[in-house]
Amino acid sequence: MIKINKYPFSLEAAHGLTKALLEKINQSAEKNFHLALSGGNTPAGLFRLWVEEYKEVIPWKKVQLYWVDERCVPPDHPESNYRMTKRILLDKVPLSDLQIHRIHGEDSPEVEAKRYSALIDNLLMKHEMYPVFDCILLGIGADGHTSSIFPGQDSLLISPETYAVSVNPQTGMKRIALTGLPIIHARNVFFFVTGKDKTDIIKEVIKGVDKYPAGYIVSRMEQSELFTDCI
């Protein structure tokens, strides 16, 4: 099941998601709020908004940051999700190194997937054997992929591992991706999708069409939310 939040423009969708996230953080009685971020162009705009208009509003001291996925490149590589987030967000908000938990894309993908899985398993509370993120921010690709789980990679949707290695079918680049079951067991999953070119795929995903990884996730979650200007 998915709650659809529709906006006329991408900036309004970003504001809507940010206000919903703020509500979740402020409602949490726990010391730490475990938040997983996605990379790419769409969240970059969201992160700029946080710096420009929400820097003094977000209770950063409660936030523990993780990554949904990462390309297997060094942290200073132009395609690194961490690099983008650091440049736009992390260097401009009051977060300490102890609050930032990056995926080491420069290391062996298989070894790093196991290391990062162990880190998450140790830092997060568990429910039904799965670590529970307080909120996961996800995008949706034009092919229906999410969290670097691409169509045809069904094993990653049901993997017993928290993070696993995926491969971009177009470029062949390896990535480290949060698998399906921890996403489904998160307290909150917010999809942030902008651009009219994604209208058709979004309509399929919200139906819960299993051939798309994002649709698979949506169909199996009790509740998720979509913030978009696409439909």
GIHU-V873813 format. One record per pair of residues at least 12 apart in sequence whose ideal C-beta (glycine too) atoms are under 10 Angstrom apart, sorted by the first residue. I is the first residue (numbers start at 1). J is the second residue. Records with the same first field share a line. If there is no record, write none. Layout:
I: J  J
This chain:
1: 206  208  218  219  220  221  222  223  224
2: 189  191  205  206  207  208  214  215  217  218  219  221  223  224  225  226
3: 20  190  206  223  224  225  226  227
4: 191  202  206  225  226  227  228  231
5: 17  20  190  191  192  225  226  227  228
6: 226  227  228  229  230  231
7: 194  227  228  229  230
8: 229
9: 194  229
10: 42  45  46  192  193  194  195  227  228  229  230
11: 45  46  49  194  229
12: 227  229
13: 42  45  46  192  193  194  226  227  228  229  230
14: 42  43  45  46  47  48  49  50  53  54  192  194  227  229
15: 46  49  53  54  227
16: 190  192  225  227  228
17: 43  46  49  137  190  191  192  225  226  227  228
18: 46  49  50  53  54  57  58  190  192  227
19: 54  57  227
20: 135  188  190  225  227
21: 33  35  46  50  54  58  63  134  135  137  188  190  227
22: 54  57  58  59
23: 188
24: 134  135  187  188  190
25: 58  59  60  62  63  134  135
26: 57  58  59  62
27: 134
28: 59  62  134  135  187
30: 62  125  134
31: 61  62  64
32: 61  62  63  64  99  123  124  125  134
33: 59  60  61  62  63  64  65  133  134  135  187
34: 62  63  64  65  66  101  120  123  124  125  131  132  133  134  135  136  186  187
35: 62  63  64  65  66  99  133  134  135  136  137  188  190
36: 64  65  66  67  68  69  101  120  124  133  134  135  136  137  138  147  178  182  183  186  189
37: 65  66  67  68  69  81  82  84  85  89  135  136  137  138
38: 67  68  69  81  85  136  137  138  139  140  146  147  148  178  190  191  192
39: 67  68  69  70  71  79  80  81  82  83  84  85  139  148  175
40: 69  81  84  139  141  192
41: 84  139  194  195
42: 137  139  140  192  193  194  195  198
43: 68  81  84  85  88  89  137  138  139  192
44: 81  84  85  87  88  89
45: 88  192  194
46: 88  89  137  139  192  194  227
47: 84  85  87  88  89  90  92  93
48: 88  89  92
49: 89
50: 88  89  92  93
51: 88  89  90  91  92  93
52: 92
54: 93
55: 89  92  93  94
56: 93  94
58: 93  94
60: 93  94  95  96  99
61: 94  95  96  99
62: 99  134
63: 93  95  99  100  134  135
64: 95  98  99  100  101  123  124  133  134
65: 85  89  90  95  99  100  101  102
66: 100  101  102  103  116  119  120  123  124  131  133  136  163  178
67: 81  82  85  100  101  102  103  105  116  147  163  176  177  178
68: 81  103  133  136  137  138  139  146  147  148  149  163  176  177  178  182  183
69: 81  103  105  138  139  145  146  147  148  149  163  166  175  176  177  178
70: 82  102  103  104  105  106  109  112  113  116  148  163  174  175  176  177  178
71: 83  103  105  148  168  171  173  174  175  176
72: 103  104  105  106  107  108  109  112  113  165  166  167  173  174  175  176
73: 105  106  173  174  175
74: 104  105  106  107
75: 102  103  104  105  106
76: 106
77: 105  106
79: 105  171  173
80: 102  103  105  106
81: 102  103  105  148  175  176
82: 100  102  103  104  105
83: 102  105
85: 100  102
86: 100  102
90: 102
101: 116  119  120  123
102: 116
103: 115  116  119  163  175  176  177  178
104: 116  176
105: 174  175  176
107: 176
108: 165  174
109: 164  165  166  167  174  175  176
110: 164  165  174  176
111: 165
112: 163  165  176
113: 159  161  162  163  164  165  166  174  175  176  177  179
114: 161  162  163  164  165
115: 163  176
116: 161  162  163  176  178
117: 131  159  160  161  162  163  164  176  178  179  182
118: 162  163
119: 131  162  163
120: 133  162  163  178  182
121: 161  162  163  182
124: 162  182  186
125: 187
126: 182  185
127: 185  186  187
128: 181  185
129: 160  181  185
130: 160  162  179  181  182  183  184  185  186
131: 162  178  181  182  185  186
132: 182  185  186  187
133: 178  182  183  185  186  187  188  189
134: 186  187  188
135: 186  187  188  189  190  225
136: 178  182  183  184  186  187  188  189  190  191  217  224
137: 188  189  190  191  192  227
138: 178  183  186  189  190  191  192  193  214  217  224  226
139: 191  192  193  194  198  214
140: 191  192  193  198  201  202  204  205  206  212  213  214  215  217  218  226  228  230
141: 168  193  198  201  212  213  214
142: 195  197  198  200  201
143: 169  170  201  212  213  214
144: 198  201  202  204  205  209  211  212  213  214  215  216
145: 166  168  169  177  201  212  213  214
146: 177  178  180  183  189  191  193  205  212  213  214  215  216  217  218
147: 163  166  175  177  178  179  180  182  183  213  214  217
148: 164  165  166  167  168  173  174  175  176  177  178  213
149: 164  166  175  177  178  179  180  183  212  213  214  216  217
150: 166  167  168  169  170  175  177  212  213
151: 169  211  212  213  214  215  216
152: 169  211  213
153: 166  167  169  177  179  180  213
154: 180  210  211  213  216
155: 179  180
156: 177  178  179  180  181  213
157: 179  180  181  183  184  210  213  216  217  220
158: 179  180  181  216
159: 177  178  179  180  181  182
160: 179  181
161: 178  179  181  182
162: 178  179  181  182
163: 176  177  178  179  182
164: 176  177  178  179  180
165: 177
166: 178  179  213
177: 213
180: 213  216  217  220
181: 217  220
183: 213  214  216  217  220  221  224
184: 216  217  218  219  220  221  222  224
185: 220  221
186: 217  221  224
187: 223
188: 221  223  224  225
189: 217  218  221  223  224  225  226
190: 224  225  226  227
191: 205  206  214  217  218  224  225  226  227  228
192: 225  226  227  228
193: 205  214  226  227  228  229  230  231
194: 227  228  229  230
195: 228  229  230
196: 229  230  231
197: 230
198: 228  229  230  231
199: 228  229  230  231
200: 230  231
201: 214  215  230
202: 214  215  226  228  230  231
203: 230  231
205: 217  218  219  226
206: 218  219  224  226  228  231
207: 219
208: 220  221
214: 226
